[in-house]
Amino acid sequence: MTSKPQQLRIPDDIAALIRGMHPHLKKKIKGSLHAIMAEPHSGKLLKEALPGLRSFQVSRLRIIYRISKKQQIEVVATGPREQIYYETYRIIAREEKKG
């Protein structure tokens, strides 16, 4: 049995986006975050340009996250399926450039 992450990290810009959502959608997102915390490996494992990331479906939206070496769940991005993978790739490329 694997140990479950103890902490959920959500960047300020994503937290603000969630706070500004319609109450019904906000409730779905928060429920999904709780589901991810309960079962971190429940999201679909991404491949190719986004290795190590997972995608969790919430209606037409996706929550993209990773499980860090410190066993924390780090939300990387959230948004509509149509554009979220491209946006996530841009975020990861920016992180790699900084680090």
MOLIN-V104413 format. One record per residue. PSI is psi in degrees with one decimal (999 if undefined). NEAR is the number of other ideal C-beta (glycine too) atoms within 8 Angstrom. Layout:
PSI,NEAR
PSI,NEAR
This chain:
132.0,2
149.6,4
143.9,5
142.9,8
146.7,12
-16.7,5
143.8,6
123.9,10
121.7,8
119.7,9
151.6,7
-39.5,6
-35.7,6
-39.4,11
-40.9,9
-39.7,8
-44.9,9
-42.7,12
-31.3,7
-0.9,5
162.4,9
139.7,5
-37.8,6
-44.6,6
-39.8,10
-41.3,11
-41.1,8
-43.2,10
-47.7,14
-40.1,9
-39.4,8
-39.1,11
-38.5,12
-39.9,8
-40.4,10
-41.1,15
-39.3,10
-35.4,6
82.0,6
-28.8,11
12.9,7
-24.0,7
151.8,11
129.5,7
126.1,6
156.2,12
-167.9,5
-110.6,5
-10.8,4
50.3,12
145.6,7
-5.6,5
158.2,13
152.3,13
127.3,12
124.7,13
131.1,8
97.8,9
-123.1,6
1.5,4
163.8,13
142.5,13
119.3,15
127.7,15
168.1,13
156.0,9
115.2,11
168.5,9
-23.7,3
9.7,4
37.5,9
148.4,11
122.5,14
115.7,9
127.8,14
-41.1,10
160.3,11
142.8,12
-176.6,8
143.8,8
-35.6,9
-28.1,4
-7.1,8
-34.3,15
-38.9,12
-45.1,7
-41.2,10
-41.7,13
-42.3,10
-41.7,8
-45.7,10
-41.8,11
-39.8,8
-42.0,8
-43.6,8
-36.1,7
-40.7,6
-42.2,5
999,4
